[in-house]
Amino acid sequence: MQLRDEFVQTVLGLVRVRVGGSGPAMVFWPSLLMDGSMWAAQAEHFGTAHTVLLVDPPGHGASAPLTAPFDFEQCAQTIVQVLDRFGLDAVDYVGNSWGGMIGGTVAARYPDRIRSAVLMNCTASPAGLRQKVEFTVLTQLARLRGGIRPPLRKPAVDAFVGPTTRRERPEVVAKIEAALARVDVSAARWAVASVVPRRPDQLALLGAVRSPVLVVAGRQDATFPVAETRLMAEAIPGARFVVLERAAHLAALEAPAEVNALIEEFLSR
């Protein structure tokens, strides 16, 4: 499917959105250190009956570099500005990790803009000390080395994939390594700082969500374990919770057919 590049001016700078298909709109926001290409399999699948919008998050992909930290409200405003730019009243939203966290923020603060939400491999809890230290050290070392280069790439990949993907899906590992190699650390470090050590506790906020929500966890996710993601689901009234046994932190990239079927079934409800 052909996707065209559009650029939207937002509170967090110029953001690239890749757009294609026709029909009810679906907006996709990926994980930290990934760009909109993470959702290629979903765009191909859902673009036959939906308008798909793949967001390069601020500081990632072809979006403008970040120059300062941000808060989650600014990310939510970015989504609203994207919807306004394309004249969309309400959309089905799909987010992974950072994208899943922001999906919860938008659904709670701008309930009329989210028709339904699929929040994958994410959390509503603040970062623990270990995660803060690990991501801070990784970011500092990457800046010193001029990027996420070996030997830093292995621990970065390990934060995303589990043993099943390491063993059975070498093409997925290669895609993740290629995405990490493209990261502009000087720009993305502000996103890392904002999404990891500065991450807010959103558990109380999510009680305001009224849209149908599917929360998805990966059994092998070392970044956000199942118990942590389950807490997020329990904070959202009426949310459905599903665990994918053979996926880790990037389920849509690791198990696209399974994820596509899961989203399809959820939307059909």
N, C-alpha and C positions, 0 to 999 in steps of 0.2 A: 504494500500500500504506500502511495506517495504521501509524504508529510511535507508541509511547507513551514518555513520559519517565520514566526511573528515575534516582534519585540514589544514589550509592555513596560512603560515607565511606572515604577512602584515606589513605595516608601523605602524599599531596600535596593533601589537602583533599577537599572534596565535589566529585565528578565526575558530570556528567550523561552518561547512556548512553541513547540512543534505541534502542528494541527493537521488533522486529516479525518476522512470519513464523513458520515452524515447521520443525523438522527439525534436522540437525546444525548446531552453532553456528559462526558466522563473526564474528570481531571485527575492526573496522576502526578504525585510528588515523591521522589525517591529518598533513599537513605543518604545520610552524611557521606561525603566523598564519592558519591555516584551522581550521574547526570540523568537526564530524561531518557537516554538510550537504554537504561535498565529495563524499561517497560516495553521494549520492542515486540516481544511475543504477545503482550496484552493488546498493544495497538493493532497488531495484525489480526488478532482474534475478534476484538470488539469493534474495530473500525468498519466492519461490514454492516453494522446496524446502529452505530453510535458515532457522534463526533468525539474524537479523542484529542485531549490536550495534554501533552507531555511537558512538564515544567522542568527546566534547568534551575535548580534552586539558586538563590543569591550566592555569588562567589564560586559557582560551579559551572562547568560546561561553557557555553557561550554567553552566560549571563555576566553582568558587570562584576568586577572584583569588589569584595567587601573591604572596608577600611576601618571598621569599628565593630564592636559587639552589638547584638540586637536582643530584643525580647520576643517572646512567642506572640504577643499581640501584634507586633510589626509583621511577623510571618503571616498571621491570619489576615491582616490588612492587605498583604501582598496577594493572597488568594482572592479576596474580594475585588481588588483592583483588576486582576486578570479576568474575573467573571464580568465585571463592568465593561472592560475593553471589548469583549466579544458579545456583549448584550445578553448575557445569560442570567436569568433570574435564580435558578436553582440547578444543581448538578449532582450527579453521583460522583463521590470522591473516593479515590484509592490512594493510600499513602503507606510507605514503608519506613520504619524506624523514625527518623526525623519527620518524614512526611506523615506517618501515623500519629505522632504527637500533635502536629499542627492540625491535622484533620479533627482531632478531638477539640482543640481550641476553637476552630472555626465553627464546628457544630454546636458548641456551647454558647459562643458569643454572637454568632450570626446564624441562628437556627433556620431562618427563612431561605438561606442560600445553599443549604445542604439537603438534598432530597434523600440520600442515604450515604453511608460511609463504610468503607472497608479499611480497617486500621490493622496493619500487619507488622509483626516483629517490633513492637513498640512498648512504651511504658508511660505511665502518668506520674511516676515517682521521681524524686530528685536523685542525682547520681550519688553513689556511695563513694567512700574515700578511695578504695582501690581503683575504681573506674576513673575517677578524677586524676589520680596519679598516673595511671597507665596512658591515658589519652594525652595528658599534658606532656609527659616525657616523649611520647611518640611524635607529637607535633613539633617539639623543640628540636629533636634529632633530625626530623625531616627538613626543617628550616635550615639547619646547619649543613645538611647534605644536598640541599637544593632540590628536594623532592622526596617522594616515597620510593626510594631505591633500595635494592638489596644491600644489606640484609634486613632492612626495615620492612620490606614488602611481605615477608612471611608472617610476622605477627599481625600485620594489618589484614592480610587475607584470613588468618585464623579467627579474627574477630567477626568475619562474615560467614565462613563456611564451616561445616562440621565434617565428621569422618565419612559420611555417605557421599557427599559431593567430592571430597578429596579423592576418594577411591573410585567412584563410578562416573564422575562428570568432569573430566579434565578440561573440556571446552568451556565450562562455566568458570573454573578457576582461571583459565587464560583470559576470559573476558573481564573478570574482576581485576586481575593484574594489569591489564591494559588500561582499565578505567583509573586505577590508582596511579599509573604512570602519567596520566594526563592531568592530574590534580595540580593546580597552582597553589602551593602550600602557603605562600605569602597572603593569598586572598582567602583560602579556605580555613586558615587557622582561626579566623574570627568566628566562623560557623562552628568549628569544633569547640571553642571556648564558650559559645552561647548555648550549644545543644548539650554539652556534657557538664562541665563544672557549674555553669550558671543555670542549668535546667530547673524550672520551677516544679513544685509539687502541684499537680493538676487534679488530684483525686476528688477534692471537693467541687471544683469547677465542673467536672464532667457529670455531676448530678443534674446539671441544667440541660443536658442533651435530650432532645425529643425525637430526633430522626432515628430510623432503623439503623442499627450499627452491627457489623460483623467484626469481631476482633480475632485475629489469627496469630498463633504462636508457633514457633518451630521447636520441636522437641530437642534438637541439637544446637539451639541458639545459645552461645556462650555469653553474648552481650546482654541480652534480656531473657533470663530463664523463664520457663513456663509460669512459675508461681508469680513472678513479677507482672507478666502480661495479664495473667488471670485477675490480678488485683485491679488492673485498669478496666477490664471487662465488667467486673462486679460493681465498679463505680458508675457505670453508664446504665441508666434504667432500660431494662428490656434487651440489653445487648446479647447477641449470640456469641459463643466462644468456641473456637475450633483449634485443635492442636494437630499440626502436620508432623507425622512421626519421622519422616526422612528428610526434613528440611532444617536449615539453621537460620541465619539472620537475613538472608535475601531470598525468601521463599519463592517469590515470583520469578526470579532468575534461575533458581535451582530446580524448581518443579513447575514449569509454566503450564503444562497441560492440567495438572491437578488444581493449581490456583485458578486458572481460567474457568474450569468447571465449577469450582466452589463459588467464585464471584457470580457466574451465570446463574447458578441455582439461587443465590441470595437475592439477586436483582429480580428474578422471576417471582419472588414472593411479594 
